[in-house]
């Protein structure tokens, strides 16, 4: 039998930047719209009161340290295809077991 397909991962979408939104609005204005379709509104970033330029996305990413993730577990020893199939169907017994009670 075939193995079941892997479970798809959820994809985390990123937000569009202001430049990308402005570009999309310019492109969308050049074509005829569908009935009921609306153009997105352009986001405006408020300027800081002291007149300094806002930090760029890359600078913000560099400034914040990445969270440390625990190390990945070591890979499991591969099972032979026939043994894996027999174990999953209950036709072969497991050789040994470990008792974790102390």
C-alpha positions in Angstrom: 0.0 0.0 0.0 1.0 3.6 -0.5 2.0 5.7 2.5 -0.3 8.6 3.2 0.8 11.9 1.8 2.6 14.2 4.2 0.6 16.7 6.1 1.0 20.2 4.5 2.6 22.9 6.6 0.8 26.1 7.2 2.3 28.9 5.2 2.8 32.1 7.0 2.2 35.0 4.6 4.1 38.3 4.9 2.6 41.7 4.8 3.1 43.9 1.7 5.4 46.9 2.1 4.1 50.4 1.3 6.1 50.4 -2.0 4.5 47.1 -3.0 1.0 48.4 -2.2 1.7 51.6 -4.2 2.9 49.5 -7.1 -0.1 47.2 -7.0 -2.5 50.2 -7.0 -0.7 51.7 -10.0 -1.0 48.4 -11.9 -4.6 47.9 -10.9 -5.6 51.3 -12.1 -4.3 50.4 -15.6 -6.8 47.6 -16.1 -10.6 47.4 -15.9 -11.9 46.2 -12.6 -14.3 43.4 -11.9 -17.7 44.3 -10.7 -17.6 45.0 -7.0 -13.8 44.9 -6.7 -12.1 47.7 -4.7 -8.6 49.0 -4.7 -6.7 48.8 -1.4 -6.0 52.1 0.3 -2.4 53.2 0.4 -0.9 53.1 3.9 0.9 56.2 5.0 3.6 56.0 7.6 3.6 58.8 10.1 7.0 60.6 10.2 8.7 60.6 13.5 8.4 64.0 15.4 12.2 64.7 15.4 12.4 64.3 11.6 14.6 61.2 11.7 14.1 58.6 9.0 12.2 55.5 10.2 14.4 52.4 10.5 14.2 50.1 7.5 13.0 46.5 7.7 16.5 45.0 7.3 17.8 47.2 10.1 15.0 46.2 12.4 15.7 42.6 11.7 19.4 43.0 12.5 18.7 44.9 15.7 16.5 42.3 17.3 18.3 39.0 18.1 16.8 35.8 16.8 15.2 33.6 19.4 17.3 30.6 20.2 15.6 27.4 19.4 16.4 24.1 21.1 18.6 21.8 19.0 16.7 19.4 16.7 16.6 15.8 17.9 18.9 13.4 16.1 17.3 11.5 13.1 15.8 8.1 13.8 17.4 5.0 12.4 15.7 4.2 9.1 13.6 1.1 9.0 13.6 -1.2 6.0 10.5 -0.9 3.8 9.4 -4.4 4.3 9.9 -4.4 8.1 8.1 -1.0 8.4 5.1 -2.4 6.4 5.0 -5.6 8.5 5.1 -3.7 11.8 2.4 -1.3 10.7 0.1 -4.2 9.7 0.8 -6.1 13.0 2.4 -9.1 11.2 5.8 -8.7 12.9 6.5 -8.3 16.6 8.8 -5.6 18.0 12.1 -7.3 19.1 12.7 -5.5 22.4 11.1 -2.8 24.5 12.5 -0.5 27.2 10.9 -0.2 30.6 11.2 3.5 31.6 9.8 2.9 35.2 12.5 3.2 37.8 
